[in-house]
Amino acid sequence: MPQATNYDAIVIGTSQGGRFLPIALAKAGRKVALIERGHIGGACVNVGCTPTKTMVASARLAYLARRGADYGIHIGPISVDLQAVRTRKQGIVEGARLGYESRLTAAQELDLLRGEAHFLAPKTLEVSLNGGKTREITAPLIVIDTGDRPEQLEIKGVESVPVLNSTTLMELNTLPEHLLIIGGGYIGLEFGQMFRRFGSQVTIIQRRPRLLMSEDEDVSDEITKILREDGITVLTGTTPQQVEPLSGGRIQLTVRTPQGEQQLIGSHLLAAAGRVPNTEDLTPEAAGIQLNKEGYIQVNEQLETSVPGIYAMGDVKGGPAFTHISYDDFRILRTNLLEHGNASTQGRLVPYTIFIDPQLGRVGMSENEARKQGRNIRVAKLPMNAVPRALETGETRGFMKAIVDAETQQILGCAILSLEGGEIMTIIQVAMMGKLPYTALKEGTFTHPLLAEGLNALFMTLDS
């Protein structure tokens, strides 16, 4: 093998953080190798946020079209061309991907290597290039950004039927007649409501006692109610036992419910019960990198692994698996590696939005978390049918909820289940970032009639 090529830094993977860090390093005069085995942009651009939210937009339009008569608008029969939905999605994904790739290839001092990387030693990698050749490269600084992927379904008979995941489901050209979804988390709910709105029958199977177990019970219960109103069958406390093929391409899924065993007949099966890290092919053991029991890379508050000079960012390190967290990881590394700062993950707010409709926007502590910590809290809650804008738009499902420290009046967290719930949550997040007391939002002057105006009434509930 030819002699190893020496770099100042190596970045493995090109997700949200991995796209920006190598450019920042190169602009600082470092000689950088960026390795990508698949499409530029990681999961978010190619199989995550960008394509799913594009399809969610199509599904919402179909939903609104069917509701036209509620607003005095008569449209006629509604049909969904799933192939056209997919084509639109692909166009947006390809445009984003090409834009990111052009910025990377234009960067000076940055070599983009297309292939698979694995460690030979703590600071040495072998790259199996897509063309068939291999290269050995070294650097004193290595950043791992390889992300994660859908976990494979493991139940009896699974090898006998086709199983979709969050990536392959979006490539269907024909609408499933009955989509069976195993998993009651973010992915299962977003796809479940999406395909119900496209016209599929949908059943969601959740092993745990309720959907979205990390959320408060009232949030989970309200979301379950909304999905059932949309015509989705939700089975909680239900364990998949066995799957087998039937004639005509149908699938029989046997489940154990609290009421006993039941057979579900579907046309398609989606596994949406979890994700696993992309670490095996890296051979991290060759570098001495410590993994947790799920295979995610262990890091400290500065994102450094057990090996000095090797860092991990984004989903591969475990923790909150959100694109904006990957980008914040980049900012931490940029601050510490290039600006000689001391940034860390300690105490950072982790906002997120579940893109069901109405959206669930969340930041900070839940009520359950605050009570488990023994906090003295007050809970503000307001149904969306008390917000004028929600009434005017016919979007009254859901509620606003905020957790407030009873002594300091600081907002500890919120759950906004509402039309544009993520946008409303962000207003509260900014107030939390600025350490404003809840009274600042209670007395704030917001444009009438906007959804944000409901924040006045939400925090006024604490006066009663």
C-alpha positions in Angstrom: 0.0 0.0 0.0 1.3 3.5 -0.8 2.5 5.7 2.1 -0.2 7.3 4.3 -1.3 10.8 3.4 -1.0 13.2 6.4 -3.8 15.7 7.1 -4.3 18.2 9.8 -7.9 17.0 10.3 -10.2 14.3 9.1 -14.0 14.4 9.3 -16.0 11.2 8.7 -19.5 11.9 7.5 -21.4 14.9 6.1 -24.5 15.5 8.2 -25.5 18.9 9.4 -22.4 19.4 11.5 -20.1 17.4 9.3 -20.8 19.7 6.3 -19.8 22.9 8.1 -16.9 21.8 10.3 -14.5 20.8 7.4 -15.1 24.1 5.7 -14.4 26.0 8.9 -11.2 24.0 9.4 -10.1 24.5 5.8 -10.7 28.3 6.0 -8.5 28.4 9.1 -5.7 26.9 7.0 -5.9 23.3 8.0 -5.5 20.6 5.4 -8.7 18.6 5.7 -10.0 15.2 4.5 -13.7 14.8 4.4 -15.0 11.2 3.9 -18.5 10.3 2.8 -19.6 6.8 1.8 -23.1 7.8 0.6 -24.9 11.0 -0.4 -23.7 14.4 0.8 -25.8 15.8 3.6 -26.4 12.8 5.8 -29.8 11.6 7.0 -31.4 15.0 7.3 -31.1 16.1 3.7 -31.4 12.7 2.1 -33.8 10.5 4.1 -34.9 12.6 7.1 -36.0 16.1 7.6 -36.0 17.4 4.1 -37.9 14.6 2.3 -40.3 13.8 5.2 -41.4 17.4 5.7 -41.8 17.8 2.0 -44.2 14.9 2.0 -45.9 16.1 5.2 -46.7 19.3 3.3 -48.4 17.3 0.5 -50.4 15.3 3.1 -51.6 18.4 4.8 -52.8 19.9 1.5 -54.8 16.7 0.9 -56.2 17.0 4.4 -57.2 20.6 3.9 -58.7 19.9 0.5 -61.0 17.3 2.0 -62.0 19.9 4.6 -62.9 22.5 2.1 -66.6 22.3 2.7 -66.0 23.3 6.4 -64.7 26.6 5.1 -67.4 27.0 2.5 -65.2 25.9 -0.4 -66.3 23.0 -2.6 -63.5 21.4 -4.5 -64.8 18.0 -5.6 -63.3 14.5 -5.3 -59.7 14.4 -4.0 -57.1 12.0 -5.2 -53.4 11.6 -4.3 -50.8 10.8 -6.9 -48.1 9.3 -4.7 -45.6 9.1 -7.6 -45.9 12.9 -8.1 -45.5 13.4 -4.4 -42.3 11.4 -4.5 -41.0 13.2 -7.6 -41.5 16.6 -5.9 -39.7 15.2 -2.8 -36.8 13.9 -4.9 -36.4 17.3 -6.6 -36.1 19.2 -3.3 -33.7 16.6 -1.9 -31.5 16.6 -5.0 -31.4 20.4 -5.1 -30.3 20.6 -1.4 -27.7 17.8 -1.9 -26.1 19.4 -4.9 -26.0 22.8 -3.2 -24.1 21.3 -0.2 -21.8 19.3 -2.5 -20.9 22.3 -4.5 -19.8 24.3 -1.4 -17.7 21.4 -0.2 -15.9 20.8 -3.5 -15.2 24.5 -3.9 -13.4 24.8 -0.6 -9.7 25.2 -0.7 -7.5 22.8 1.3 -10.4 20.3 1.5 -10.2 16.8 -0.1 -13.6 15.1 -0.4 -13.0 11.3 -0.4 -16.0 9.2 -1.5 -15.8 5.8 0.3 -15.9 3.8 3.6 -13.5 4.6 6.4 -12.3 2.4 9.2 -9.7 2.8 11.9 -6.4 1.0 11.7 -5.0 2.8 14.8 -6.0 5.8 16.9 -5.0 8.4 14.3 -4.9 6.3 11.2 -7.7 5.4 8.8 -8.0 3.2 5.8 -10.6 4.5 3.2 -12.1 2.0 0.8 -12.8 4.3 -2.1 -16.0 3.8 -4.1 -13.9 3.2 -7.2 -12.3 0.1 -5.6 -8.9 1.5 -4.5 -7.9 2.1 -0.9 -6.1 5.0 0.8 -4.4 5.3 4.2 -4.7 8.7 5.8 -3.7 10.1 9.2 -4.4 13.2 11.2 -3.9 14.5 14.8 -7.6 15.6 14.8 -10.4 13.3 13.8 -14.2 14.0 14.0 -16.7 11.2 13.6 -20.1 12.2 12.2 -21.5 8.9 10.7 -25.0 9.2 12.2 -27.4 6.3 12.7 -29.9 4.2 10.7 -33.3 2.5 11.1 -33.1 -0.6 13.4 -34.1 -3.8 11.8 -37.3 -5.5 12.9 -36.7 -8.7 14.9 -39.9 -10.8 15.2 -40.7 -14.3 14.2 -41.2 -14.7 10.4 -39.8 -11.3 9.5 -37.6 -12.7 6.8 -40.6 -14.0 4.9 -42.2 -10.6 4.2 -41.0 -7.2 2.9 -40.4 -4.8 5.7 -40.2 -1.0 5.0 -38.3 1.5 7.0 -38.4 5.3 7.1 -36.2 5.5 4.0 -37.8 2.9 1.8 -41.4 3.9 2.6 -40.8 7.3 0.9 -39.8 5.5 -2.3 -43.2 3.9 -2.8 -45.0 4.9 -6.0 -48.3 3.3 -5.1 -50.3 4.0 -2.0 -50.5 1.2 0.6 -54.0 -0.1 1.1 -53.3 -0.8 4.8 -50.0 0.3 6.4 -49.1 -1.5 9.6 -46.6 0.6 11.7 -44.6 -0.9 14.5 -43.5 1.9 16.7 -45.3 4.8 18.5 -42.5 7.4 18.4 -41.8 10.4 16.3 -41.2 8.5 13.1 -44.2 6.2 13.4 -46.6 9.0 14.2 -45.4 11.4 11.4 -45.6 8.6 8.7 -48.9 7.3 10.2 -50.7 10.5 9.9 -49.1 11.3 6.5 -50.2 8.1 4.9 -53.7 8.3 6.5 -54.1 11.7 4.8 -52.8 10.3 1.5 -55.7 7.7 1.8 -54.2 4.6 3.4 -55.7 2.7 6.2 -53.2 2.9 9.1 -52.6 0.9 12.3 -49.9 2.0 14.8 -48.7 -0.8 17.1 -46.9 0.5 20.3 -45.3 -1.9 22.8 -45.3 0.7 25.6 -48.4 1.7 27.5 -48.9 4.9 25.5 -47.5 6.8 22.5 -44.5 9.1 23.0 -43.5 7.8 26.4 -41.0 10.7 27.0 -43.9 13.2 27.0 -46.4 13.9 29.7 -49.4 11.8 29.9 -51.8 14.6 28.9 -49.7 15.3 25.8 -49.6 11.7 24.8 -53.3 11.2 25.4 -54.3 14.2 23.4 -52.1 13.1 20.5 -53.6 9.7 20.6 -57.1 11.2 20.5 -56.2 13.4 17.5 -54.8 10.4 15.5 -57.9 8.4 16.2 -60.0 11.3 15.1 -58.1 11.2 11.9 -59.1 7.5 11.4 -55.9 5.9 12.6 -56.1 2.7 14.7 -53.8 3.1 17.7 -52.9 -0.1 19.7 -50.9 0.6 22.8 -49.5 -2.0 25.2 -49.3 -4.2 22.2 -46.4 -6.5 21.3 -45.8 -7.9 17.8 -45.5 -11.7 18.0 -45.2 -13.0 14.4 -45.6 -11.9 10.8 -46.3 -14.1 7.8 -47.2 -13.6 4.1 -50.7 -14.1 2.8 -52.0 -14.5 -0.7 -52.2 -11.4 -2.9 -49.1 -9.8 -1.3 -50.9 -9.2 2.0 -49.3 -9.5 5.4 -50.7 -11.0 8.6 -49.2 -9.6 11.8 -50.0 -11.4 15.0 -49.9 -9.2 18.1 -50.5 -9.6 21.8 -52.8 -6.9 23.2 -54.1 -6.3 26.7 -57.3 -8.0 25.5 -55.5 -11.0 24.1 -54.0 -12.2 20.8 -55.1 -10.5 17.6 -54.3 -10.9 13.9 -53.9 -7.7 11.8 -54.1 -7.9 8.0 -52.2 -5.3 6.1 -50.6 -4.6 2.7 -47.4 -3.0 4.0 -45.3 -3.2 7.1 -43.2 -0.3 8.5 -40.6 -0.8 11.2 -40.3 2.4 13.1 -39.3 1.2 16.6 -35.8 2.6 16.8 -32.4 3.4 15.3 -28.9 2.1 15.6 -25.5 3.9 15.3 -23.3 3.6 12.2 -20.2 2.6 14.2 -19.5 -1.1 13.3 -17.8 -0.4 9.9 -15.5 2.2 11.6 -13.8 -0.5 13.7 -13.6 1.9 16.6 -12.0 -0.8 18.7 -8.9 -0.4 16.6 -8.6 3.2 17.9 -9.6 2.4 21.4 -12.8 4.4 21.1 -15.3 3.5 23.9 -19.0 2.8 22.9 -22.0 2.5 25.1 -24.1 -0.7 25.3 -26.2 0.5 22.3 -23.1 1.0 20.2 -23.1 4.8 20.3 -19.8 6.6 20.8 -19.2 7.9 24.3 -18.1 11.6 24.5 -17.6 14.2 27.2 -19.2 17.6 27.4 -16.7 18.9 24.8 -17.6 16.0 22.5 -14.2 14.3 22.9 -14.2 10.5 22.9 -12.1 8.3 25.1 -9.2 8.9 22.7 -7.7 12.4 22.9 -8.0 14.3 19.6 -10.9 12.1 18.4 -14.3 13.7 18.6 -17.9 12.7 17.7 -20.8 14.8 16.7 -24.4 14.4 15.7 -26.5 11.2 16.1 -23.6 8.8 16.3 -22.8 10.0 19.8 -26.3 9.2 21.1 -28.5 11.7 23.0 -31.0 14.0 21.2 -31.0 12.9 17.5 -32.0 16.2 15.9 -30.4 18.1 13.1 -30.1 21.3 15.0 -28.2 19.5 17.8 -25.8 18.3 15.2 -25.3 21.9 14.1 -24.8 23.0 17.7 -22.2 20.3 18.1 -20.4 21.9 15.1 -20.5 25.3 16.9 -19.0 23.7 20.1 -16.2 22.1 18.1 -15.5 25.3 16.1 -15.4 27.3 19.3 -13.0 24.9 21.0 -10.8 23.8 18.2 -10.5 27.0 16.2 -11.3 29.8 18.6 -9.6 28.4 21.8 -12.9 28.6 23.7 -14.5 26.3 26.2 -17.9 25.5 24.9 -19.8 22.4 26.1 -23.1 20.6 25.9 -23.8 21.3 29.6 -27.1 23.1 30.1 -28.0 23.6 26.5 -31.7 23.7 25.7 -32.9 21.0 23.3 -35.9 22.1 21.4 -37.7 19.8 19.0 -40.9 19.6 17.0 -42.9 16.5 16.1 -44.3 17.2 12.6 -47.7 15.7 13.1 -50.7 18.0 12.6 -51.1 19.8 14.9 -47.4 20.0 15.6 -45.9 19.3 19.0 -43.3 21.9 19.9 -41.2 21.0 23.0 -38.4 22.5 24.9 -37.1 22.2 28.4 -38.5 20.2 31.2 -41.8 18.3 31.0 -44.1 18.3 34.0 -43.1 14.8 34.8 -39.4 15.7 34.8 -39.9 18.7 37.0 -41.9 16.8 39.5 -39.3 13.9 39.6 -36.7 16.5 40.4 -38.8 17.7 43.3 -39.3 21.2 41.8 -41.9 23.5 43.2 -43.7 24.2 40.0 -46.9 25.8 38.6 -48.4 24.5 35.4 -50.1 26.8 32.9 -52.4 25.2 30.4 -54.8 26.6 27.7 -56.9 24.7 25.1 -56.4 25.9 21.6 -60.1 26.5 21.2 -59.6 29.5 23.6 -57.2 31.1 21.1 -58.9 33.4 18.5 -56.6 32.6 15.6 -57.2 28.9 16.1 -60.9 29.4 16.0 -60.7 31.6 12.9 -58.6 29.1 11.0 -60.6 26.1 12.2 -57.5 24.6 13.9 -58.7 24.2 17.5 -57.2 20.8 18.3 -54.5 20.6 21.0 -53.4 22.9 23.8 -50.5 25.0 25.1 -48.8 24.0 28.3 -45.9 25.6 30.2 -44.0 24.6 33.4 -43.0 27.5 35.6 -40.8 27.6 38.7 -43.1 28.8 41.5 -40.3 30.8 43.3 -38.3 32.4 40.5 -41.1 32.7 37.9 -38.7 31.3 35.3 -40.2 29.1 32.6 -38.7 25.6 32.9 -40.3 24.1 29.7 -43.3 23.9 27.5 -45.3 21.6 25.3 -47.2 23.4 22.5 -49.6 21.1 20.6 -51.0 23.4 18.1 -51.1 24.6 14.5 -47.5 25.8 14.1 -46.7 24.5 17.6 -43.0 24.5 16.8 -43.0 28.2 16.0 -44.9 29.1 19.2 -42.6 26.9 21.3 -39.6 28.9 19.9 -41.0 32.1 21.3 -41.0 30.5 24.7 -37.6 29.1 24.1 -36.2 32.6 23.4 -37.8 33.8 26.6 -36.1 31.0 28.4 -32.7 31.8 26.8 -33.1 35.4 27.9 -34.2 34.2 31.4 -37.4 36.3 31.2 -40.0 35.5 33.9 -43.3 34.1 32.6 -44.9 37.5 33.5 -43.0 39.1 30.5 -45.0 36.9 28.1 -48.2 37.2 30.1 -48.0 41.0 29.8 -46.4 41.1 26.3 -48.1 42.9 23.5 -48.4 40.4 20.6 -50.1 41.1 17.3 -53.8 40.3 17.2 -54.9 37.9 16.0 -51.9 35.6 15.9 -51.4 32.2 17.5 -48.6 33.7 19.7 -51.2 36.0 21.2 -52.4 32.9 23.1 -49.3 33.2 25.2 -51.0 36.0 27.1 -54.0 33.9 28.0 -51.8 30.8 28.7 -49.8 32.5 31.4 -52.9 34.4 32.7 -54.2 31.0 33.8 -51.6 31.1 36.6 -53.4 34.1 38.1 -56.5 32.1 38.8 
